[in-house]
Amino acid sequence: MIQIEIELAVAIYLALSILILLIWIVFEWKKKTTEDLNMDNSLWQCPTCFYTYIDSRSESISKCPRCGTLHKKEEKE
Ligand SMILES: [Zn+2]
């Protein structure tokens, strides 16, 4: 009886470990995908001097670090 309980406990422990590992993998994968999207969204190109830079703080309006022009985010095609 005790033997079965130990085997059951080990089985549950292993199942939980695999489940946690899978959740962690999915979480990391989603995090990476979100980071990639954020990186893509934070890339700006100034329409005045065509300087390309990364500004992750701004979402719709950004200031060019080279010429100081405020400009809106260009819509992607
Ligand atoms: Zn500029």
PDB file of the backbone (N, CA, C, O) and the ligand in Angstrom, with CONECT records:
HET     ZN  A 101       1
ATOM      1  N   MET A   1       0.832  -1.210   0.000  1.00  0.00           N
ATOM      2  CA  MET A   1       0.000   0.000   0.000  1.00  0.00           C
ATOM      3  C   MET A   1       0.866   1.261   0.000  1.00  0.00           C
ATOM      4  O   MET A   1       0.638   2.207  -0.754  1.00  0.00           O
ATOM      5  N   ILE A   2       1.867   1.230   0.877  1.00  0.00           N
ATOM      6  CA  ILE A   2       2.801   2.365   0.943  1.00  0.00           C
ATOM      7  C   ILE A   2       3.596   2.465  -0.356  1.00  0.00           C
ATOM      8  O   ILE A   2       3.848   3.560  -0.860  1.00  0.00           O
ATOM      9  N   GLN A   3       3.989   1.302  -0.894  1.00  0.00           N
ATOM     10  CA  GLN A   3       4.760   1.247  -2.139  1.00  0.00           C
ATOM     11  C   GLN A   3       3.994   1.927  -3.281  1.00  0.00           C
ATOM     12  O   GLN A   3       4.559   2.710  -4.045  1.00  0.00           O
ATOM     13  N   ILE A   4       2.713   1.612  -3.379  1.00  0.00           N
ATOM     14  CA  ILE A   4       1.868   2.208  -4.427  1.00  0.00           C
ATOM     15  C   ILE A   4       1.778   3.726  -4.231  1.00  0.00           C
ATOM     16  O   ILE A   4       1.839   4.490  -5.194  1.00  0.00           O
ATOM     17  N   GLU A   5       1.636   4.145  -2.990  1.00  0.00           N
ATOM     18  CA  GLU A   5       1.527   5.580  -2.699  1.00  0.00           C
ATOM     19  C   GLU A   5       2.806   6.329  -3.080  1.00  0.00           C
ATOM     20  O   GLU A   5       2.759   7.451  -3.584  1.00  0.00           O
ATOM     21  N   ILE A   6       3.951   5.684  -2.829  1.00  0.00           N
ATOM     22  CA  ILE A   6       5.235   6.305  -3.196  1.00  0.00           C
ATOM     23  C   ILE A   6       5.345   6.417  -4.720  1.00  0.00           C
ATOM     24  O   ILE A   6       5.766   7.449  -5.244  1.00  0.00           O
ATOM     25  N   GLU A   7       4.965   5.351  -5.423  1.00  0.00           N
ATOM     26  CA  GLU A   7       5.009   5.377  -6.890  1.00  0.00           C
ATOM     27  C   GLU A   7       4.065   6.446  -7.444  1.00  0.00           C
ATOM     28  O   GLU A   7       4.378   7.151  -8.403  1.00  0.00           O
ATOM     29  N   LEU A   8       2.905   6.534  -6.803  1.00  0.00           N
ATOM     30  CA  LEU A   8       1.923   7.552  -7.223  1.00  0.00           C
ATOM     31  C   LEU A   8       2.475   8.959  -6.973  1.00  0.00           C
ATOM     32  O   LEU A   8       2.328   9.859  -7.800  1.00  0.00           O
ATOM     33  N   ALA A   9       3.103   9.119  -5.826  1.00  0.00           N
ATOM     34  CA  ALA A   9       3.686  10.416  -5.483  1.00  0.00           C
ATOM     35  C   ALA A   9       4.782  10.794  -6.473  1.00  0.00           C
ATOM     36  O   ALA A   9       4.862  11.943  -6.909  1.00  0.00           O
ATOM     37  N   VAL A  10       5.633   9.819  -6.829  1.00  0.00           N
ATOM     38  CA  VAL A  10       6.713  10.057  -7.795  1.00  0.00           C
ATOM     39  C   VAL A  10       6.119  10.398  -9.161  1.00  0.00           C
ATOM     40  O   VAL A  10       6.602  11.299  -9.846  1.00  0.00           O
ATOM     41  N   ALA A  11       5.071   9.675  -9.551  1.00  0.00           N
ATOM     42  CA  ALA A  11       4.408   9.916 -10.829  1.00  0.00           C
ATOM     43  C   ALA A  11       3.812  11.316 -10.881  1.00  0.00           C
ATOM     44  O   ALA A  11       3.944  12.019 -11.884  1.00  0.00           O
ATOM     45  N   ILE A  12       3.152  11.719  -9.793  1.00  0.00           N
ATOM     46  CA  ILE A  12       2.561  13.066  -9.717  1.00  0.00           C
ATOM     47  C   ILE A  12       3.659  14.124  -9.752  1.00  0.00           C
ATOM     48  O   ILE A  12       3.527  15.157 -10.408  1.00  0.00           O
ATOM     49  N   TYR A  13       4.744  13.846  -9.032  1.00  0.00           N
ATOM     50  CA  TYR A  13       5.872  14.782  -8.987  1.00  0.00           C
ATOM     51  C   TYR A  13       6.474  14.972 -10.375  1.00  0.00           C
ATOM     52  O   TYR A  13       6.762  16.095 -10.789  1.00  0.00           O
ATOM     53  N   LEU A  14       6.663  13.855 -11.095  1.00  0.00           N
ATOM     54  CA  LEU A  14       7.222  13.910 -12.445  1.00  0.00           C
ATOM     55  C   LEU A  14       6.273  14.635 -13.400  1.00  0.00           C
ATOM     56  O   LEU A  14       6.697  15.453 -14.217  1.00  0.00           O
ATOM     57  N   ALA A  15       4.982  14.319 -13.282  1.00  0.00           N
ATOM     58  CA  ALA A  15       3.973  14.949 -14.144  1.00  0.00           C
ATOM     59  C   ALA A  15       3.939  16.450 -13.921  1.00  0.00           C
ATOM     60  O   ALA A  15       3.860  17.227 -14.873  1.00  0.00           O
ATOM     61  N   LEU A  16       4.000  16.854 -12.655  1.00  0.00           N
ATOM     62  CA  LEU A  16       4.000  18.282 -12.321  1.00  0.00           C
ATOM     63  C   LEU A  16       5.262  18.966 -12.840  1.00  0.00           C
ATOM     64  O   LEU A  16       5.212  20.090 -13.340  1.00  0.00           O
ATOM     65  N   SER A  17       6.399  18.270 -12.716  1.00  0.00           N
ATOM     66  CA  SER A  17       7.668  18.826 -13.202  1.00  0.00           C
ATOM     67  C   SER A  17       7.614  19.067 -14.706  1.00  0.00           C
ATOM     68  O   SER A  17       8.034  20.116 -15.194  1.00  0.00           O
ATOM     69  N   ILE A  18       7.093  18.081 -15.433  1.00  0.00           N
ATOM     70  CA  ILE A  18       6.977  18.204 -16.892  1.00  0.00           C
ATOM     71  C   ILE A  18       5.999  19.315 -17.250  1.00  0.00           C
ATOM     72  O   ILE A  18       6.231  20.079 -18.187  1.00  0.00           O
ATOM     73  N   LEU A  19       4.900  19.401 -16.496  1.00  0.00           N
ATOM     74  CA  LEU A  19       3.891  20.436 -16.736  1.00  0.00           C
ATOM     75  C   LEU A  19       4.488  21.830 -16.515  1.00  0.00           C
ATOM     76  O   LEU A  19       4.286  22.740 -17.319  1.00  0.00           O
ATOM     77  N   ILE A  20       5.222  21.979 -15.417  1.00  0.00           N
ATOM     78  CA  ILE A  20       5.862  23.273 -15.117  1.00  0.00           C
ATOM     79  C   ILE A  20       6.877  23.615 -16.206  1.00  0.00           C
ATOM     80  O   ILE A  20       6.971  24.764 -16.640  1.00  0.00           O
ATOM     81  N   LEU A  21       7.630  22.614 -16.641  1.00  0.00           N
ATOM     82  CA  LEU A  21       8.628  22.818 -17.698  1.00  0.00           C
ATOM     83  C   LEU A  21       7.955  23.281 -19.000  1.00  0.00           C
ATOM     84  O   LEU A  21       8.434  24.199 -19.666  1.00  0.00           O
ATOM     85  N   LEU A  22       6.838  22.630 -19.348  1.00  0.00           N
ATOM     86  CA  LEU A  22       6.099  22.996 -20.561  1.00  0.00           C
ATOM     87  C   LEU A  22       5.539  24.418 -20.457  1.00  0.00           C
ATOM     88  O   LEU A  22       5.628  25.197 -21.405  1.00  0.00           O
ATOM     89  N   ILE A  23       4.961  24.747 -19.297  1.00  0.00           N
ATOM     90  CA  ILE A  23       4.421  26.098 -19.082  1.00  0.00           C
ATOM     91  C   ILE A  23       5.540  27.122 -19.204  1.00  0.00           C
ATOM     92  O   ILE A  23       5.357  28.190 -19.789  1.00  0.00           O
ATOM     93  N   TRP A  24       6.703  26.788 -18.645  1.00  0.00           N
ATOM     94  CA  TRP A  24       7.860  27.695 -18.688  1.00  0.00           C
ATOM     95  C   TRP A  24       8.312  27.910 -20.133  1.00  0.00           C
ATOM     96  O   TRP A  24       8.618  29.034 -20.533  1.00  0.00           O
ATOM     97  N   ILE A  25       8.352  26.824 -20.917  1.00  0.00           N
ATOM     98  CA  ILE A  25       8.772  26.912 -22.326  1.00  0.00           C
ATOM     99  C   ILE A  25       7.792  27.797 -23.107  1.00  0.00           C
ATOM    100  O   ILE A  25       8.204  28.666 -23.876  1.00  0.00           O
ATOM    101  N   VAL A  26       6.494  27.566 -22.901  1.00  0.00           N
ATOM    102  CA  VAL A  26       5.468  28.365 -23.590  1.00  0.00           C
ATOM    103  C   VAL A  26       5.573  29.827 -23.172  1.00  0.00           C
ATOM    104  O   VAL A  26       5.465  30.728 -24.003  1.00  0.00           O
ATOM    105  N   PHE A  27       5.785  30.059 -21.864  1.00  0.00           N
ATOM    106  CA  PHE A  27       5.898  31.420 -21.335  1.00  0.00           C
ATOM    107  C   PHE A  27       7.097  32.134 -21.943  1.00  0.00           C
ATOM    108  O   PHE A  27       6.996  33.288 -22.361  1.00  0.00           O
ATOM    109  N   GLU A  28       8.239  31.440 -21.990  1.00  0.00           N
ATOM    110  CA  GLU A  28       9.453  32.028 -22.566  1.00  0.00           C
ATOM    111  C   GLU A  28       9.258  32.311 -24.057  1.00  0.00           C
ATOM    112  O   GLU A  28       9.709  33.336 -24.567  1.00  0.00           O
ATOM    113  N   TRP A  29       8.588  31.399 -24.742  1.00  0.00           N
ATOM    114  CA  TRP A  29       8.356  31.549 -26.183  1.00  0.00           C
ATOM    115  C   TRP A  29       7.455  32.763 -26.445  1.00  0.00           C
ATOM    116  O   TRP A  29       7.694  33.548 -27.362  1.00  0.00           O
ATOM    117  N   LYS A  30       6.408  32.895 -25.609  1.00  0.00           N
ATOM    118  CA  LYS A  30       5.505  34.045 -25.753  1.00  0.00           C
ATOM    119  C   LYS A  30       6.236  35.343 -25.437  1.00  0.00           C
ATOM    120  O   LYS A  30       6.046  36.351 -26.118  1.00  0.00           O
ATOM    121  N   LYS A  31       7.078  35.316 -24.394  1.00  0.00           N
ATOM    122  CA  LYS A  31       7.838  36.489 -23.999  1.00  0.00           C
ATOM    123  C   LYS A  31       8.773  36.921 -25.126  1.00  0.00           C
ATOM    124  O   LYS A  31       8.898  38.110 -25.418  1.00  0.00           O
ATOM    125  N   LYS A  32       9.418  35.960 -25.746  1.00  0.00           N
ATOM    126  CA  LYS A  32      10.342  36.228 -26.844  1.00  0.00           C
ATOM    127  C   LYS A  32       9.590  36.848 -28.031  1.00  0.00           C
ATOM    128  O   LYS A  32      10.063  37.797 -28.657  1.00  0.00           O
ATOM    129  N   THR A  33       8.404  36.285 -28.327  1.00  0.00           N
ATOM    130  CA  THR A  33       7.591  36.803 -29.427  1.00  0.00           C
ATOM    131  C   THR A  33       7.174  38.243 -29.145  1.00  0.00           C
ATOM    132  O   THR A  33       7.198  39.090 -30.038  1.00  0.00           O
ATOM    133  N   THR A  34       6.792  38.514 -27.900  1.00  0.00           N
ATOM    134  CA  THR A  34       6.387  39.875 -27.513  1.00  0.00           C
ATOM    135  C   THR A  34       7.569  40.829 -27.613  1.00  0.00           C
ATOM    136  O   THR A  34       7.422  41.966 -28.063  1.00  0.00           O
ATOM    137  N   GLU A  35       8.748  40.359 -27.189  1.00  0.00           N
ATOM    138  CA  GLU A  35       9.944  41.187 -27.267  1.00  0.00           C
ATOM    139  C   GLU A  35      10.273  41.533 -28.717  1.00  0.00           C
ATOM    140  O   GLU A  35      10.649  42.663 -29.031  1.00  0.00           O
ATOM    141  N   ASP A  36      10.124  40.535 -29.596  1.00  0.00           N
ATOM    142  CA  ASP A  36      10.385  40.767 -31.015  1.00  0.00           C
ATOM    143  C   ASP A  36       9.422  41.816 -31.575  1.00  0.00           C
ATOM    144  O   ASP A  36       9.821  42.681 -32.355  1.00  0.00           O
ATOM    145  N   LEU A  37       8.146  41.730 -31.167  1.00  0.00           N
ATOM    146  CA  LEU A  37       7.145  42.689 -31.622  1.00  0.00           C
ATOM    147  C   LEU A  37       7.468  44.087 -31.106  1.00  0.00           C
ATOM    148  O   LEU A  37       7.354  45.074 -31.832  1.00  0.00           O
ATOM    149  N   ASN A  38       7.874  44.153 -29.840  1.00  0.00           N
ATOM    150  CA  ASN A  38       8.221  45.444 -29.249  1.00  0.00           C
ATOM    151  C   ASN A  38       9.434  46.050 -29.946  1.00  0.00           C
ATOM    152  O   ASN A  38       9.476  47.252 -30.205  1.00  0.00           O
ATOM    153  N   MET A  39      10.406  45.218 -30.241  1.00  0.00           N
ATOM    154  CA  MET A  39      11.590  45.683 -30.955  1.00  0.00           C
ATOM    155  C   MET A  39      11.201  46.256 -32.313  1.00  0.00           C
ATOM    156  O   MET A  39      11.719  47.287 -32.741  1.00  0.00           O
ATOM    157  N   ASP A  40      10.289  45.572 -32.973  1.00  0.00           N
ATOM    158  CA  ASP A  40       9.839  45.998 -34.297  1.00  0.00           C
ATOM    159  C   ASP A  40       9.073  47.311 -34.210  1.00  0.00           C
ATOM    160  O   ASP A  40       9.227  48.182 -35.066  1.00  0.00           O
ATOM    161  N   ASN A  41       8.230  47.455 -33.156  1.00  0.00           N
ATOM    162  CA  ASN A  41       7.420  48.664 -32.993  1.00  0.00           C
ATOM    163  C   ASN A  41       8.254  49.865 -32.559  1.00  0.00           C
ATOM    164  O   ASN A  41       7.866  51.011 -32.788  1.00  0.00           O
ATOM    165  N   SER A  42       9.398  49.601 -31.933  1.00  0.00           N
ATOM    166  CA  SER A  42      10.201  50.707 -31.417  1.00  0.00           C
ATOM    167  C   SER A  42      11.183  51.233 -32.459  1.00  0.00           C
ATOM    168  O   SER A  42      11.946  52.157 -32.178  1.00  0.00           O
ATOM    169  N   LEU A  43      11.172  50.663 -33.643  1.00  0.00           N
ATOM    170  CA  LEU A  43      12.057  51.122 -34.708  1.00  0.00           C
ATOM    171  C   LEU A  43      11.415  52.285 -35.452  1.00  0.00           C
ATOM    172  O   LEU A  43      10.310  52.161 -35.980  1.00  0.00           O
ATOM    173  N   TRP A  44      12.106  53.401 -35.491  1.00  0.00           N
ATOM    174  CA  TRP A  44      11.577  54.615 -36.096  1.00  0.00           C
ATOM    175  C   TRP A  44      12.505  55.085 -37.212  1.00  0.00           C
ATOM    176  O   TRP A  44      13.717  54.870 -37.177  1.00  0.00           O
ATOM    177  N   GLN A  45      11.891  55.735 -38.207  1.00  0.00           N
ATOM    178  CA  GLN A  45      12.693  56.390 -39.231  1.00  0.00           C
ATOM    179  C   GLN A  45      12.202  57.820 -39.377  1.00  0.00           C
ATOM    180  O   GLN A  45      11.021  58.062 -39.623  1.00  0.00           O
ATOM    181  N   CYS A  46      13.120  58.763 -39.222  1.00  0.00           N
ATOM    182  CA  CYS A  46      12.769  60.182 -39.332  1.00  0.00           C
ATOM    183  C   CYS A  46      12.473  60.535 -40.792  1.00  0.00           C
ATOM    184  O   CYS A  46      13.285  60.239 -41.669  1.00  0.00           O
ATOM    185  N   PRO A  47      11.314  61.167 -41.071  1.00  0.00           N
ATOM    186  CA  PRO A  47      10.990  61.530 -42.441  1.00  0.00           C
ATOM    187  C   PRO A  47      11.793  62.731 -42.943  1.00  0.00           C
ATOM    188  O   PRO A  47      11.851  62.974 -44.149  1.00  0.00           O
ATOM    189  N   THR A  48      12.401  63.467 -42.047  1.00  0.00           N
ATOM    190  CA  THR A  48      13.149  64.670 -42.419  1.00  0.00           C
ATOM    191  C   THR A  48      14.588  64.336 -42.817  1.00  0.00           C
ATOM    192  O   THR A  48      15.059  64.753 -43.876  1.00  0.00           O
ATOM    193  N   CYS A  49      15.287  63.576 -41.955  1.00  0.00           N
ATOM    194  CA  CYS A  49      16.690  63.273 -42.246  1.00  0.00           C
ATOM    195  C   CYS A  49      16.918  61.787 -42.522  1.00  0.00           C
ATOM    196  O   CYS A  49      18.052  61.375 -42.766  1.00  0.00           O
ATOM    197  N   PHE A  50      15.852  60.976 -42.486  1.00  0.00           N
ATOM    198  CA  PHE A  50      15.900  59.533 -42.771  1.00  0.00           C
ATOM    199  C   PHE A  50      16.812  58.766 -41.829  1.00  0.00           C
ATOM    200  O   PHE A  50      17.357  57.717 -42.171  1.00  0.00           O
ATOM    201  N   TYR A  51      16.962  59.319 -40.637  1.00  0.00           N
ATOM    202  CA  TYR A  51      17.754  58.650 -39.616  1.00  0.00           C
ATOM    203  C   TYR A  51      16.907  57.558 -38.958  1.00  0.00           C
ATOM    204  O   TYR A  51      15.784  57.815 -38.525  1.00  0.00           O
ATOM    205  N   THR A  52      17.444  56.351 -38.885  1.00  0.00           N
ATOM    206  CA  THR A  52      16.729  55.231 -38.268  1.00  0.00           C
ATOM    207  C   THR A  52      17.255  54.998 -36.857  1.00  0.00           C
ATOM    208  O   THR A  52      18.463  54.895 -36.645  1.00  0.00           O
ATOM    209  N   TYR A  53      16.341  54.916 -35.897  1.00  0.00           N
ATOM    210  CA  TYR A  53      16.727  54.740 -34.504  1.00  0.00           C
ATOM    211  C   TYR A  53      15.664  53.957 -33.749  1.00  0.00           C
ATOM    212  O   TYR A  53      14.565  53.726 -34.253  1.00  0.00           O
ATOM    213  N   ILE A  54      16.008  53.554 -32.533  1.00  0.00           N
ATOM    214  CA  ILE A  54      15.076  52.781 -31.693  1.00  0.00           C
ATOM    215  C   ILE A  54      14.585  53.664 -30.562  1.00  0.00           C
ATOM    216  O   ILE A  54      15.382  54.223 -29.809  1.00  0.00           O
ATOM    217  N   ASP A  55      13.265  53.790 -30.444  1.00  0.00           N
ATOM    218  CA  ASP A  55      12.644  54.545 -29.358  1.00  0.00           C
ATOM    219  C   ASP A  55      11.507  53.704 -28.798  1.00  0.00           C
ATOM    220  O   ASP A  55      10.394  53.731 -29.322  1.00  0.00           O
ATOM    221  N   SER A  56      11.783  52.965 -27.745  1.00  0.00           N
ATOM    222  CA  SER A  56      10.785  52.046 -27.191  1.00  0.00           C
ATOM    223  C   SER A  56       9.811  52.757 -26.258  1.00  0.00           C
ATOM    224  O   SER A  56       8.765  52.202 -25.919  1.00  0.00           O
ATOM    225  N   ARG A  57      10.145  53.989 -25.836  1.00  0.00           N
ATOM    226  CA  ARG A  57       9.270  54.716 -24.913  1.00  0.00           C
ATOM    227  C   ARG A  57       8.063  55.305 -25.633  1.00  0.00           C
ATOM    228  O   ARG A  57       6.960  55.320 -25.087  1.00  0.00           O
ATOM    229  N   SER A  58       8.267  55.790 -26.856  1.00  0.00           N
ATOM    230  CA  SER A  58       7.181  56.436 -27.592  1.00  0.00           C
ATOM    231  C   SER A  58       6.379  55.414 -28.375  1.00  0.00           C
ATOM    232  O   SER A  58       6.909  54.406 -28.842  1.00  0.00           O
ATOM    233  N   GLU A  59       5.088  55.695 -28.509  1.00  0.00           N
ATOM    234  CA  GLU A  59       4.222  54.775 -29.232  1.00  0.00           C
ATOM    235  C   GLU A  59       3.683  55.370 -30.526  1.00  0.00           C
ATOM    236  O   GLU A  59       3.637  54.685 -31.548  1.00  0.00           O
ATOM    237  N   SER A  60       3.269  56.651 -30.497  1.00  0.00           N
ATOM    238  CA  SER A  60       2.669  57.243 -31.696  1.00  0.00           C
ATOM    239  C   SER A  60       3.482  58.427 -32.222  1.00  0.00           C
ATOM    240  O   SER A  60       3.556  58.650 -33.431  1.00  0.00           O
ATOM    241  N   ILE A  61       4.085  59.175 -31.317  1.00  0.00           N
ATOM    242  CA  ILE A  61       4.890  60.329 -31.727  1.00  0.00           C
ATOM    243  C   ILE A  61       6.283  60.197 -31.117  1.00  0.00           C
ATOM    244  O   ILE A  61       6.428  59.897 -29.932  1.00  0.00           O
ATOM    245  N   SER A  62       7.302  60.425 -31.938  1.00  0.00           N
ATOM    246  CA  SER A  62       8.672  60.311 -31.460  1.00  0.00           C
ATOM    247  C   SER A  62       9.504  61.499 -31.915  1.00  0.00           C
ATOM    248  O   SER A  62       9.210  62.128 -32.932  1.00  0.00           O
ATOM    249  N   LYS A  63      10.535  61.794 -31.154  1.00  0.00           N
ATOM    250  CA  LYS A  63      11.435  62.887 -31.496  1.00  0.00           C
ATOM    251  C   LYS A  63      12.740  62.318 -32.028  1.00  0.00           C
ATOM    252  O   LYS A  63      13.383  61.480 -31.396  1.00  0.00           O
ATOM    253  N   CYS A  64      13.109  62.796 -33.202  1.00  0.00           N
ATOM    254  CA  CYS A  64      14.336  62.322 -33.826  1.00  0.00           C
ATOM    255  C   CYS A  64      15.551  62.779 -33.013  1.00  0.00           C
ATOM    256  O   CYS A  64      15.673  63.970 -32.724  1.00  0.00           O
ATOM    257  N   PRO A  65      16.452  61.863 -32.638  1.00  0.00           N
ATOM    258  CA  PRO A  65      17.619  62.265 -31.846  1.00  0.00           C
ATOM    259  C   PRO A  65      18.664  63.036 -32.660  1.00  0.00           C
ATOM    260  O   PRO A  65      19.549  63.671 -32.086  1.00  0.00           O
ATOM    261  N   ARG A  66      18.568  62.985 -33.988  1.00  0.00           N
ATOM    262  CA  ARG A  66      19.568  63.661 -34.815  1.00  0.00           C
ATOM    263  C   ARG A  66      19.162  65.105 -35.118  1.00  0.00           C
ATOM    264  O   ARG A  66      19.944  66.029 -34.893  1.00  0.00           O
ATOM    265  N   CYS A  67      17.924  65.307 -35.635  1.00  0.00           N
ATOM    266  CA  CYS A  67      17.503  66.658 -36.034  1.00  0.00           C
ATOM    267  C   CYS A  67      16.424  67.231 -35.114  1.00  0.00           C
ATOM    268  O   CYS A  67      16.069  68.403 -35.242  1.00  0.00           O
ATOM    269  N   GLY A  68      15.897  66.423 -34.185  1.00  0.00           N
ATOM    270  CA  GLY A  68      14.946  66.929 -33.193  1.00  0.00           C
ATOM    271  C   GLY A  68      13.533  67.113 -33.707  1.00  0.00           C
ATOM    272  O   GLY A  68      12.722  67.756 -33.041  1.00  0.00           O
ATOM    273  N   THR A  69      13.212  66.563 -34.879  1.00  0.00           N
ATOM    274  CA  THR A  69      11.873  66.723 -35.440  1.00  0.00           C
ATOM    275  C   THR A  69      10.902  65.737 -34.790  1.00  0.00           C
ATOM    276  O   THR A  69      11.187  64.547 -34.653  1.00  0.00           O
ATOM    277  N   LEU A  70       9.751  66.272 -34.398  1.00  0.00           N
ATOM    278  CA  LEU A  70       8.693  65.394 -33.903  1.00  0.00           C
ATOM    279  C   LEU A  70       7.920  64.846 -35.094  1.00  0.00           C
ATOM    280  O   LEU A  70       7.525  65.589 -35.992  1.00  0.00           O
ATOM    281  N   HIS A  71       7.713  63.546 -35.086  1.00  0.00           N
ATOM    282  CA  HIS A  71       6.974  62.953 -36.206  1.00  0.00           C
ATOM    283  C   HIS A  71       6.155  61.766 -35.736  1.00  0.00           C
ATOM    284  O   HIS A  71       6.465  61.132 -34.728  1.00  0.00           O
ATOM    285  N   LYS A  72       5.103  61.479 -36.489  1.00  0.00           N
ATOM    286  CA  LYS A  72       4.211  60.373 -36.155  1.00  0.00           C
ATOM    287  C   LYS A  72       4.743  59.076 -36.716  1.00  0.00           C
ATOM    288  O   LYS A  72       5.551  59.045 -37.644  1.00  0.00           O
ATOM    289  N   LYS A  73       4.253  57.999 -36.111  1.00  0.00           N
ATOM    290  CA  LYS A  73       4.621  56.664 -36.569  1.00  0.00           C
ATOM    291  C   LYS A  73       3.992  56.399 -37.931  1.00  0.00           C
ATOM    292  O   LYS A  73       2.802  56.634 -38.141  1.00  0.00           O
ATOM    293  N   GLU A  74       4.803  55.911 -38.834  1.00  0.00           N
ATOM    294  CA  GLU A  74       4.292  55.585 -40.160  1.00  0.00           C
ATOM    295  C   GLU A  74       3.581  54.240 -40.106  1.00  0.00           C
ATOM    296  O   GLU A  74       4.054  53.288 -39.485  1.00  0.00           O
ATOM    297  N   GLU A  75       2.436  54.189 -40.772  1.00  0.00           N
ATOM    298  CA  GLU A  75       1.667  52.940 -40.817  1.00  0.00           C
ATOM    299  C   GLU A  75       2.380  51.930 -41.693  1.00  0.00           C
ATOM    300  O   GLU A  75       2.951  52.258 -42.733  1.00  0.00           O
ATOM    301  N   LYS A  76       2.325  50.675 -41.228  1.00  0.00           N
ATOM    302  CA  LYS A  76       3.002  49.622 -41.996  1.00  0.00           C
ATOM    303  C   LYS A  76       2.108  49.118 -43.113  1.00  0.00           C
ATOM    304  O   LYS A  76       0.887  49.057 -42.968  1.00  0.00           O
ATOM    305  N   GLU A  77       2.724  48.760 -44.224  1.00  0.00           N
ATOM    306  CA  GLU A  77       1.954  48.293 -45.368  1.00  0.00           C
ATOM    307  C   GLU A  77       1.846  46.775 -45.330  1.00  0.00           C
ATOM    308  O   GLU A  77       1.231  46.178 -46.213  1.00  0.00           O
TER     309      GLU A  77
HETATM  310 ZN    ZN A 101      15.621  63.497 -38.126  1.00  0.00          ZN2+
END
